[in-house]
Amino acid sequence: MKSLYSKFIVTTLVIMLVSSVIGFLFANAYYQNSLKPENDAKNMEIATSIAEFAEDQSDLDEYLSHTAATGYQLFLVSQEERRYYGGAFKEKNVSQQAIEAVLDGEPYHGMEAFPKKTFVTGFFANELKNSVGVPLTYDGKQYALFLRPDIKLLFNEIHLLLGWMVLVIFILSLLAELIWSAMLIRPIRKLSHATNKVREESFDVHLDIHRRDEIGQLAQNFKEMIARLGKLDTLRKSFVSNVSHDIQTPLLTIQGYSRLLENNALSEEDRKAYLRVIQEESERMSILSKQLLTLSSLESKEKDYVRNSFDLSAQLKSLLHRYYWLMDEKNLSLTYSVDEVTYEGNSELLYTVWENLLTNAIKYNEPGGSIEVTLEKGADATHIAFTDTGIGLASNEKDQIFDRFYRADLARTRTNQGTGLGLSIVKEIIELHHGDIIVDSQLGKGTTFTVTLPHL
């Protein structure tokens, strides 16, 4: 498997190569369509001037030799002879037909007519046909003079300079690319190492990445994700431990009392007491499994859960009437103030909320205490409050009561059986309705749960 670093380098080299080819093709197209006609016309003017001055020279060979030395390749031809001046042509490929035409007085535009080739720029093609030709008359004799610039003579030093410059630029660019890509890949490698640790369920990961770009943002998001995963992993382990404990305890109780029931010498009263314990523990397990299923269904619910318009005030009154006997049995007084409210939400889930809050108020209240329930309809939201005069909560417990399986101080609540899931379910349901729940409690004085449900 190729590393990201090697892929980055190979991709960069390919981009440089492709860019060079595209740049060359663009330059060649620009030369063929724009510069080539101008180059042909410019050299035609030079060749014409040379031919005109040649007529007044005493020695044609010396004149053309000096002219060629200034940076030109010349070919002088007549019916009887052919002469070359300056640098040699790589290919002497001008046609006899072109020579005859120039001898007859017609100019030769070989540069402009030079064929277009994709990977050959005509400017550098050292061919005789890539020249201009003009007629020349000397001592009454007709000649054809062909001319092209001596690129090697004119640009030899520039070619060398450009070659070294391109080589140095390429090497420096490649080195800079290697260093930059290594700096870019380093934090990604750190992230990869961190993900491997997370895969092994090690959430104690320290990422030393401080950047202000997308990688820095990715690292920050990764840190936050790891923190959340670590917390979730802790909750998961605690959840499994608590569920195992809450299932194992009633099972052991049921098993123990079942074995006691096998004793034929038991009195009828003891037998009924043992059966009552078994029934209570069975009911406790049933409640636990029901609440676990409720939590699971809440976590999987989508935003478009079933909503219906229902009479919230009637729902609360019905709940209070249902549990009135239990409050009376525990010698608790009940007061309530309920506005007429029709709310649009999931009535079954919200009933679970009110039932949990009311049963908690009953369970953790003191004999002779009181419970107050209020329902107020505001402009933007509905507020429901459950207030009791029970055992209350310590300040450090308020932030934990909505955690799963958390129970208040067992020394104060050991007589009250519970699963520690009720308030977790309450919070999930309230958040599902985009609402909020807050708790106000004082140790030994009582607790108030206030639910706010926005009007959607």
Kinemage of the C-alpha trace (Angstrom):
@kinemage 1
@onewidth
@group {chain A} dominant
@subgroup {mainchain}
@vectorlist {calphas} color= white
{ca met a 1} P 0.000 0.000 0.000
{ca lys a 2} L 1.439 3.349 -1.024
{ca ser a 3} L 1.762 5.972 1.675
{ca leu a 4} L 0.053 9.312 1.358
{ca tyr a 5} L 3.501 10.944 1.280
{ca ser a 6} L 4.640 8.965 -1.787
{ca lys a 7} L 1.292 9.533 -3.497
{ca phe a 8} L 1.611 13.260 -2.836
{ca ile a 9} L 5.133 13.380 -4.362
{ca val a 10} L 4.159 11.294 -7.401
{ca thr a 11} L 1.060 13.434 -7.948
{ca thr a 12} L 3.158 16.603 -7.711
{ca leu a 13} L 5.670 15.295 -10.273
{ca val a 14} L 2.864 14.269 -12.615
{ca ile a 15} L 1.282 17.711 -12.259
{ca met a 16} L 4.631 19.381 -12.999
{ca leu a 17} L 5.139 17.175 -16.056
{ca val a 18} L 1.630 17.689 -17.382
{ca ser a 19} L 1.877 21.439 -16.731
{ca ser a 20} L 5.155 21.576 -18.648
{ca val a 21} L 3.658 19.735 -21.609
{ca ile a 22} L 0.566 21.954 -21.602
{ca gly a 23} L 2.753 25.061 -21.308
{ca phe a 24} L 4.901 23.930 -24.241
{ca leu a 25} L 1.830 23.181 -26.361
{ca phe a 26} L 0.388 26.592 -25.530
{ca ala a 27} L 3.674 28.331 -26.407
{ca asn a 28} L 3.955 26.357 -29.643
{ca ala a 29} L 0.374 27.219 -30.614
{ca tyr a 30} L 1.064 30.889 -29.855
{ca tyr a 31} L 4.190 30.808 -32.026
{ca gln a 32} L 2.458 29.015 -34.902
{ca asn a 33} L -0.557 31.345 -34.974
{ca ser a 34} L 0.923 34.684 -33.991
{ca leu a 35} L 4.710 34.900 -33.891
{ca lys a 36} L 5.588 32.834 -36.967
{ca pro a 37} L 4.115 35.273 -39.549
{ca glu a 38} L 5.808 38.184 -37.767
{ca asn a 39} L 9.127 36.303 -37.661
{ca asp a 40} L 8.858 35.540 -41.376
{ca ala a 41} L 8.142 39.183 -42.256
{ca lys a 42} L 11.001 40.474 -40.072
{ca asn a 43} L 13.559 38.111 -41.590
{ca met a 44} L 12.262 38.879 -45.072
{ca glu a 45} L 13.075 42.566 -44.482
{ca ile a 46} L 16.582 41.664 -43.290
{ca ala a 47} L 17.212 39.374 -46.299
{ca thr a 48} L 15.967 42.064 -48.699
{ca ser a 49} L 18.302 44.677 -47.127
{ca ile a 50} L 21.267 42.274 -47.341
{ca ala a 51} L 20.488 41.595 -51.038
{ca glu a 52} L 20.224 45.308 -51.810
{ca phe a 53} L 23.539 46.163 -50.130
{ca ala a 54} L 25.248 43.192 -51.822
{ca glu a 55} L 24.878 44.815 -55.237
{ca asp a 56} L 27.251 47.638 -54.178
{ca gln a 57} L 29.928 45.406 -52.630
{ca ser a 58} L 33.273 44.732 -54.282
{ca asp a 59} L 33.636 41.266 -52.801
{ca leu a 60} L 30.389 39.302 -52.409
{ca asp a 61} L 31.954 36.397 -50.491
{ca glu a 62} L 33.580 38.659 -47.929
{ca tyr a 63} L 30.382 40.686 -47.502
{ca leu a 64} L 28.199 37.596 -46.957
{ca ser a 65} L 30.771 36.048 -44.593
{ca his a 66} L 30.794 39.172 -42.423
{ca thr a 67} L 26.993 39.304 -42.518
{ca ala a 68} L 26.685 35.674 -41.454
{ca ala a 69} L 29.092 36.285 -38.576
{ca thr a 70} L 26.589 38.718 -37.073
{ca gly a 71} L 24.202 35.802 -36.397
{ca tyr a 72} L 22.769 34.424 -39.626
{ca gln a 73} L 22.906 31.271 -41.726
{ca leu a 74} L 23.037 32.060 -45.463
{ca phe a 75} L 22.641 29.982 -48.584
{ca leu a 76} L 23.551 31.567 -51.896
{ca val a 77} L 22.632 29.682 -55.040
{ca ser a 78} L 22.741 30.345 -58.762
{ca gln a 79} L 22.375 28.166 -61.824
{ca glu a 80} L 26.086 27.282 -61.667
{ca glu a 81} L 27.051 27.263 -57.957
{ca arg a 82} L 25.949 26.946 -54.351
{ca arg a 83} L 27.594 28.520 -51.297
{ca tyr a 84} L 26.909 28.399 -47.555
{ca tyr a 85} L 27.869 31.056 -45.026
{ca gly a 86} L 27.718 30.946 -41.221
{ca gly a 87} L 26.526 27.963 -39.245
{ca ala a 88} L 25.671 24.760 -41.070
{ca phe a 89} L 22.063 23.809 -41.750
{ca lys a 90} L 20.989 20.580 -40.088
{ca glu a 91} L 18.900 19.683 -43.110
{ca lys a 92} L 19.452 21.167 -46.563
{ca asn a 93} L 15.967 20.399 -47.707
{ca val a 94} L 14.773 23.399 -49.711
{ca ser a 95} L 13.151 22.237 -52.929
{ca gln a 96} L 14.585 22.962 -56.345
{ca gln a 97} L 11.222 24.407 -57.287
{ca ala a 98} L 11.556 27.001 -54.505
{ca ile a 99} L 15.086 27.859 -55.662
{ca glu a 100} L 13.921 28.340 -59.246
{ca ala a 101} L 11.068 30.551 -58.053
{ca val a 102} L 13.458 32.854 -56.149
{ca leu a 103} L 15.858 32.980 -59.123
{ca asp a 104} L 12.878 34.126 -61.175
{ca gly a 105} L 12.337 37.011 -58.716
{ca glu a 106} L 9.682 35.581 -56.348
{ca pro a 107} L 10.328 35.774 -52.583
{ca tyr a 108} L 10.305 32.531 -50.560
{ca his a 109} L 8.358 32.534 -47.289
{ca gly a 110} L 9.637 29.254 -45.872
{ca met a 111} L 9.259 30.283 -42.229
{ca glu a 112} L 5.601 31.139 -42.563
{ca ala a 113} L 4.923 27.999 -44.605
{ca phe a 114} L 6.925 25.711 -42.314
{ca pro a 115} L 4.588 22.814 -41.370
{ca lys a 116} L 3.020 22.803 -37.917
{ca lys a 117} L 4.217 20.049 -35.601
{ca thr a 118} L 2.924 19.376 -32.113
{ca phe a 119} L 6.217 18.877 -30.282
{ca val a 120} L 8.505 20.884 -32.598
{ca thr a 121} L 8.528 24.664 -32.429
{ca gly a 122} L 9.390 25.962 -35.903
{ca phe a 123} L 11.517 28.757 -34.502
{ca phe a 124} L 14.222 26.254 -33.503
{ca ala a 125} L 14.018 23.980 -36.581
{ca asn a 126} L 17.464 24.361 -38.219
{ca glu a 127} L 16.294 23.402 -41.712
{ca leu a 128} L 16.950 25.165 -44.978
{ca lys a 129} L 13.298 25.109 -45.895
{ca asn a 130} L 12.614 26.988 -42.622
{ca ser a 131} L 14.127 30.191 -44.069
{ca val a 132} L 13.236 33.153 -46.248
{ca gly a 133} L 14.534 33.615 -49.759
{ca val a 134} L 15.004 36.752 -51.886
{ca pro a 135} L 16.504 37.324 -55.348
{ca leu a 136} L 20.008 38.898 -55.451
{ca thr a 137} L 21.761 40.410 -58.462
{ca tyr a 138} L 25.569 40.831 -58.461
{ca asp a 139} L 27.738 41.739 -61.428
{ca gly a 140} L 24.807 41.121 -63.747
{ca lys a 141} L 24.367 37.563 -62.432
{ca gln a 142} L 21.147 36.328 -60.808
{ca tyr a 143} L 21.291 34.608 -57.399
{ca ala a 144} L 18.835 33.318 -54.810
{ca leu a 145} L 19.719 34.214 -51.218
{ca phe a 146} L 18.178 32.145 -48.395
{ca leu a 147} L 18.477 33.377 -44.794
{ca arg a 148} L 17.541 32.289 -41.296
{ca pro a 149} L 18.862 33.412 -37.890
{ca asp a 150} L 21.651 31.263 -36.423
{ca ile a 151} L 19.803 30.250 -33.265
{ca lys a 152} L 22.799 28.372 -31.888
{ca leu a 153} L 25.066 31.383 -32.273
{ca leu a 154} L 22.534 33.901 -30.981
{ca phe a 155} L 21.142 31.906 -28.080
{ca asn a 156} L 23.860 29.441 -27.097
{ca glu a 157} L 24.672 31.258 -23.844
{ca ile a 158} L 20.968 31.926 -23.214
{ca his a 159} L 20.181 28.232 -23.777
{ca leu a 160} L 22.842 27.299 -21.232
{ca leu a 161} L 21.586 29.891 -18.765
{ca leu a 162} L 17.971 28.846 -19.226
{ca gly a 163} L 18.903 25.188 -18.899
{ca trp a 164} L 20.691 25.719 -15.593
{ca met a 165} L 17.921 27.993 -14.391
{ca val a 166} L 15.234 25.423 -15.180
{ca leu a 167} L 17.291 22.662 -13.535
{ca val a 168} L 17.889 24.694 -10.376
{ca ile a 169} L 14.212 25.737 -10.232
{ca phe a 170} L 13.134 22.108 -10.646
{ca ile a 171} L 15.485 20.838 -7.902
{ca leu a 172} L 14.600 23.624 -5.477
{ca ser a 173} L 10.865 23.199 -6.214
{ca leu a 174} L 11.112 19.460 -5.649
{ca leu a 175} L 13.013 19.918 -2.366
{ca ala a 176} L 10.517 22.534 -1.187
{ca glu a 177} L 7.676 20.198 -2.179
{ca leu a 178} L 9.268 17.330 -0.239
{ca ile a 179} L 9.686 19.466 2.891
{ca trp a 180} L 6.221 21.000 2.640
{ca ser a 181} L 4.522 17.676 2.004
{ca ala a 182} L 6.404 16.138 4.952
{ca met a 183} L 5.113 18.972 7.165
{ca leu a 184} L 1.622 18.418 5.775
{ca ile a 185} L 1.675 14.653 6.236
{ca arg a 186} L 3.149 14.695 9.777
{ca pro a 187} L -0.102 15.727 11.544
{ca ile a 188} L -2.046 13.260 9.416
{ca arg a 189} L 0.309 10.513 10.586
{ca lys a 190} L -0.294 11.625 14.168
{ca leu a 191} L -4.031 11.407 13.562
{ca ser a 192} L -3.598 7.946 12.054
{ca his a 193} L -1.595 6.816 15.099
{ca ala a 194} L -4.267 8.249 17.382
{ca thr a 195} L -7.039 6.399 15.529
{ca asn a 196} L -5.088 3.149 15.952
{ca lys a 197} L -4.988 3.749 19.716
{ca val a 198} L -8.709 4.494 19.739
{ca arg a 199} L -9.338 1.309 17.776
{ca glu a 200} L -7.679 -0.547 20.652
{ca glu a 201} L -10.118 1.227 23.017
{ca ser a 202} L -7.439 3.512 24.419
{ca phe a 203} L -9.018 6.946 24.716
{ca asp a 204} L -6.115 8.562 26.569
{ca val a 205} L -4.794 10.205 23.389
{ca his a 206} L -2.783 13.428 23.331
{ca leu a 207} L -2.621 15.175 19.960
{ca asp a 208} L 0.116 17.795 19.710
{ca ile a 209} L -1.293 19.495 16.613
{ca his a 210} L -1.663 23.254 16.608
{ca arg a 211} L -2.616 24.578 13.198
{ca arg a 212} L -5.085 27.135 11.913
{ca asp a 213} L -6.052 25.334 8.731
{ca glu a 214} L -8.361 22.451 7.839
{ca ile a 215} L -5.983 19.908 9.404
{ca gly a 216} L -5.980 21.897 12.639
{ca gln a 217} L -9.784 21.935 12.595
{ca leu a 218} L -9.783 18.190 11.906
{ca ala a 219} L -7.449 17.629 14.861
{ca gln a 220} L -9.669 19.733 17.123
{ca asn a 221} L -12.759 17.823 16.014
{ca phe a 222} L -10.868 14.581 16.588
{ca lys a 223} L -9.944 15.637 20.138
{ca glu a 224} L -13.566 16.471 20.882
{ca met a 225} L -14.689 13.177 19.367
{ca ile a 226} L -12.159 11.233 21.461
{ca ala a 227} L -13.337 13.007 24.605
{ca arg a 228} L -16.943 12.100 23.805
{ca leu a 229} L -16.005 8.518 22.917
{ca gly a 230} L -14.084 8.200 26.170
{ca lys a 231} L -17.079 9.449 28.093
{ca leu a 232} L -19.396 7.149 26.174
{ca asp a 233} L -17.075 4.215 26.789
{ca thr a 234} L -17.111 4.961 30.509
{ca leu a 235} L -20.893 5.219 30.413
{ca arg a 236} L -21.086 1.977 28.450
{ca lys a 237} L -19.005 0.091 30.983
{ca ser a 238} L -20.973 1.615 33.829
{ca phe a 239} L -24.214 0.802 32.008
{ca val a 240} L -23.254 -2.851 31.531
{ca ser a 241} L -22.090 -3.093 35.125
{ca asn a 242} L -25.271 -1.517 36.490
{ca val a 243} L -27.590 -3.552 34.280
{ca ser a 244} L -25.767 -6.741 35.266
{ca his a 245} L -26.062 -5.805 38.926
{ca asp a 246} L -29.719 -4.771 38.677
{ca ile a 247} L -30.598 -8.024 36.933
{ca gln a 248} L -28.408 -10.262 39.056
{ca thr a 249} L -29.731 -8.996 42.396
{ca pro a 250} L -33.428 -9.813 41.850
{ca leu a 251} L -32.479 -13.078 40.145
{ca leu a 252} L -30.477 -14.181 43.156
{ca thr a 253} L -33.363 -13.151 45.417
{ca ile a 254} L -35.865 -15.104 43.308
{ca gln a 255} L -33.580 -18.157 43.265
{ca gly a 256} L -33.061 -17.995 47.024
{ca tyr a 257} L -36.724 -17.697 47.894
{ca ser a 258} L -37.645 -20.363 45.322
{ca arg a 259} L -35.365 -22.814 47.097
{ca leu a 260} L -36.929 -21.822 50.438
{ca leu a 261} L -40.354 -22.617 49.014
{ca glu a 262} L -39.223 -26.218 48.479
{ca asn a 263} L -39.306 -26.693 52.245
{ca asn a 264} L -42.542 -28.533 53.016
{ca ala a 265} L -42.374 -27.458 56.646
{ca leu a 266} L -43.044 -23.801 55.758
{ca ser a 267} L -46.089 -22.200 57.250
{ca glu a 268} L -48.726 -20.781 54.953
{ca glu a 269} L -47.890 -17.276 56.145
{ca asp a 270} L -44.171 -17.670 55.309
{ca arg a 271} L -45.004 -19.225 51.965
{ca lys a 272} L -47.167 -16.216 51.047
{ca ala a 273} L -44.432 -13.809 52.216
{ca tyr a 274} L -41.826 -15.571 50.077
{ca leu a 275} L -44.136 -15.550 47.067
{ca arg a 276} L -44.747 -11.841 47.609
{ca val a 277} L -40.972 -11.199 47.550
{ca ile a 278} L -40.631 -13.234 44.357
{ca gln a 279} L -43.473 -11.262 42.755
{ca glu a 280} L -41.920 -7.936 43.801
{ca glu a 281} L -38.518 -8.882 42.403
{ca ser a 282} L -40.120 -10.142 39.201
{ca glu a 283} L -41.981 -6.854 38.880
{ca arg a 284} L -38.730 -4.987 39.471
{ca met a 285} L -37.067 -6.909 36.611
{ca ser a 286} L -40.085 -6.260 34.422
{ca ile a 287} L -39.866 -2.519 35.099
{ca leu a 288} L -36.126 -2.555 34.364
{ca ser a 289} L -36.549 -4.362 31.055
{ca lys a 290} L -39.421 -2.047 30.096
{ca gln a 291} L -37.335 1.036 30.848
{ca leu a 292} L -34.350 -0.325 28.924
{ca leu a 293} L -36.588 -0.905 25.919
{ca thr a 294} L -37.966 2.618 26.295
{ca leu a 295} L -34.444 4.099 26.313
{ca ser a 296} L -33.469 2.042 23.292
{ca ser a 297} L -36.550 3.154 21.349
{ca leu a 298} L -35.948 6.801 22.300
{ca glu a 299} L -32.359 6.673 21.016
{ca ser a 300} L -33.498 5.256 17.691
{ca lys a 301} L -36.408 7.632 17.193
{ca glu a 302} L -36.112 10.098 14.359
{ca lys a 303} L -37.206 13.724 14.438
{ca asp a 304} L -40.480 12.873 12.742
{ca tyr a 305} L -41.771 10.786 15.657
{ca val a 306} L -45.556 10.543 15.922
{ca arg a 307} L -47.119 13.756 17.244
{ca asn a 308} L -50.714 14.356 18.053
{ca ser a 309} L -52.750 17.145 19.577
{ca phe a 310} L -54.089 16.198 23.017
{ca asp a 311} L -55.481 17.732 26.195
{ca leu a 312} L -52.409 18.055 28.416
{ca ser a 313} L -54.407 19.358 31.399
{ca ala a 314} L -56.772 16.361 31.263
{ca gln a 315} L -53.771 14.021 31.044
{ca leu a 316} L -52.244 15.471 34.209
{ca lys a 317} L -55.530 15.362 36.117
{ca ser a 318} L -56.025 11.732 35.126
{ca leu a 319} L -52.522 10.874 36.361
{ca leu a 320} L -53.081 12.611 39.703
{ca his a 321} L -56.399 10.804 40.174
{ca arg a 322} L -54.746 7.474 39.411
{ca tyr a 323} L -52.060 7.898 42.108
{ca tyr a 324} L -54.235 9.635 44.685
{ca trp a 325} L -54.636 6.407 46.677
{ca leu a 326} L -50.851 6.016 46.968
{ca met a 327} L -50.410 9.579 48.193
{ca asp a 328} L -53.217 9.025 50.675
{ca glu a 329} L -51.603 5.802 51.831
{ca lys a 330} L -48.312 7.646 52.492
{ca asn a 331} L -50.164 10.501 54.206
{ca leu a 332} L -49.171 13.044 51.568
{ca ser a 333} L -51.226 16.124 50.701
{ca leu a 334} L -51.696 17.160 47.061
{ca thr a 335} L -52.351 20.591 45.601
{ca tyr a 336} L -52.441 21.397 41.935
{ca ser a 337} L -53.077 24.320 39.608
{ca val a 338} L -53.684 23.306 36.014
{ca asp a 339} L -54.377 25.660 33.108
{ca glu a 340} L -56.401 24.406 30.196
{ca val a 341} L -53.706 23.434 27.654
{ca thr a 342} L -53.918 21.575 24.380
{ca tyr a 343} L -50.438 20.472 23.332
{ca glu a 344} L -49.083 18.886 20.159
{ca gly a 345} L -46.641 16.107 20.982
{ca asn a 346} L -46.395 12.421 21.695
{ca ser a 347} L -48.985 11.900 24.435
{ca glu a 348} L -47.747 8.413 25.455
{ca leu a 349} L -44.143 9.537 25.924
{ca leu a 350} L -45.135 12.670 27.822
{ca tyr a 351} L -47.368 10.608 30.103
{ca thr a 352} L -44.243 8.611 30.965
{ca val a 353} L -42.544 11.889 31.948
{ca trp a 354} L -45.341 12.988 34.306
{ca glu a 355} L -45.616 9.520 35.800
{ca asn a 356} L -41.886 9.331 36.562
{ca leu a 357} L -41.806 12.794 38.127
{ca leu a 358} L -44.916 12.143 40.225
{ca thr a 359} L -43.810 8.708 41.462
{ca asn a 360} L -40.412 10.174 42.394
{ca ala a 361} L -42.140 12.927 44.355
{ca ile a 362} L -44.155 10.275 46.193
{ca lys a 363} L -41.262 7.853 46.661
{ca tyr a 364} L -38.754 10.330 48.094
{ca asn a 365} L -41.216 12.364 50.183
{ca glu a 366} L -41.582 12.267 53.948
{ca pro a 367} L -44.758 11.042 55.683
{ca gly a 368} L -47.023 14.029 56.217
{ca gly a 369} L -45.321 15.918 53.399
{ca ser a 370} L -46.909 17.580 50.405
{ca ile a 371} L -46.796 17.549 46.615
{ca glu a 372} L -47.659 20.490 44.364
{ca val a 373} L -48.238 20.206 40.622
{ca thr a 374} L -48.643 23.246 38.354
{ca leu a 375} L -49.368 23.607 34.650
{ca glu a 376} L -49.018 27.086 33.168
{ca lys a 377} L -49.448 28.078 29.545
{ca gly a 378} L -47.097 30.847 28.436
{ca ala a 379} L -46.867 32.798 25.188
{ca asp a 380} L -44.127 30.613 23.683
{ca ala a 381} L -44.015 27.559 25.939
{ca thr a 382} L -45.869 25.490 28.494
{ca his a 383} L -44.361 25.046 31.974
{ca ile a 384} L -45.051 22.025 34.180
{ca ala a 385} L -43.626 21.803 37.702
{ca phe a 386} L -43.604 18.980 40.307
{ca thr a 387} L -42.654 20.120 43.821
{ca asp a 388} L -42.250 17.867 46.865
{ca thr a 389} L -41.155 18.340 50.477
{ca gly a 390} L -39.039 15.204 50.488
{ca ile a 391} L -35.421 14.325 51.241
{ca gly a 392} L -34.018 16.682 48.580
{ca leu a 393} L -30.660 16.517 46.851
{ca ala a 394} L -27.136 17.623 47.683
{ca ser a 395} L -25.647 20.242 45.351
{ca asn a 396} L -23.207 17.728 43.838
{ca glu a 397} L -26.077 15.367 42.987
{ca lys a 398} L -28.100 17.756 40.847
{ca asp a 399} L -25.870 17.362 37.778
{ca gln a 400} L -25.882 13.563 37.999
{ca ile a 401} L -29.495 12.650 38.574
{ca phe a 402} L -30.194 12.454 34.828
{ca asp a 403} L -27.335 9.978 34.296
{ca arg a 404} L -28.391 6.428 33.728
{ca phe a 405} L -28.482 4.205 36.807
{ca tyr a 406} L -27.593 7.083 39.077
{ca arg a 407} L -29.418 7.062 42.396
{ca ala a 408} L -29.321 9.583 45.187
{ca asp a 409} L -27.477 8.739 48.402
{ca leu a 410} L -28.326 5.083 49.075
{ca ala a 411} L -28.149 5.671 52.811
{ca arg a 412} L -31.189 7.912 52.438
{ca thr a 413} L -32.981 5.919 49.741
{ca arg a 414} L -32.242 2.304 50.558
{ca thr a 415} L -35.881 1.688 51.381
{ca asn a 416} L -36.966 2.867 47.931
{ca gln a 417} L -36.426 0.464 45.103
{ca gly a 418} L -35.639 1.880 41.695
{ca thr a 419} L -33.649 1.268 38.550
{ca gly a 420} L -31.971 4.661 38.207
{ca leu a 421} L -33.309 4.971 34.659
{ca gly a 422} L -36.480 6.986 35.221
{ca leu a 423} L -34.993 10.477 35.039
{ca ser a 424} L -32.777 9.477 32.104
{ca ile a 425} L -35.920 8.518 30.222
{ca val a 426} L -37.576 11.791 31.281
{ca lys a 427} L -34.685 13.864 29.918
{ca glu a 428} L -34.591 11.920 26.622
{ca ile a 429} L -38.319 12.475 26.063
{ca ile a 430} L -38.163 16.176 26.924
{ca glu a 431} L -35.218 16.705 24.540
{ca leu a 432} L -37.107 14.787 21.873
{ca his a 433} L -39.803 17.471 22.198
{ca his a 434} L -37.095 20.205 22.003
{ca gly a 435} L -37.863 21.094 25.605
{ca asp a 436} L -35.833 21.509 28.770
{ca ile a 437} L -35.970 20.238 32.342
{ca ile a 438} L -34.297 21.838 35.349
{ca val a 439} L -34.085 20.754 38.978
{ca asp a 440} L -34.099 22.964 42.066
{ca ser a 441} L -33.472 21.094 45.288
{ca gln a 442} L -32.284 21.578 48.859
{ca leu a 443} L -31.095 18.725 50.995
{ca gly a 444} L -33.734 17.823 53.548
{ca lys a 445} L -36.251 20.404 52.265
{ca gly a 446} L -37.527 19.107 48.959
{ca thr a 447} L -37.161 19.179 45.194
{ca thr a 448} L -38.818 20.912 42.247
{ca phe a 449} L -38.614 19.611 38.684
{ca thr a 450} L -39.681 22.181 36.078
{ca val a 451} L -40.342 21.083 32.489
{ca thr a 452} L -40.553 23.617 29.670
{ca leu a 453} L -42.171 22.495 26.410
{ca pro a 454} L -41.967 24.992 23.535
{ca his a 455} L -44.963 25.556 21.293
{ca leu a 456} L -43.980 24.151 17.905
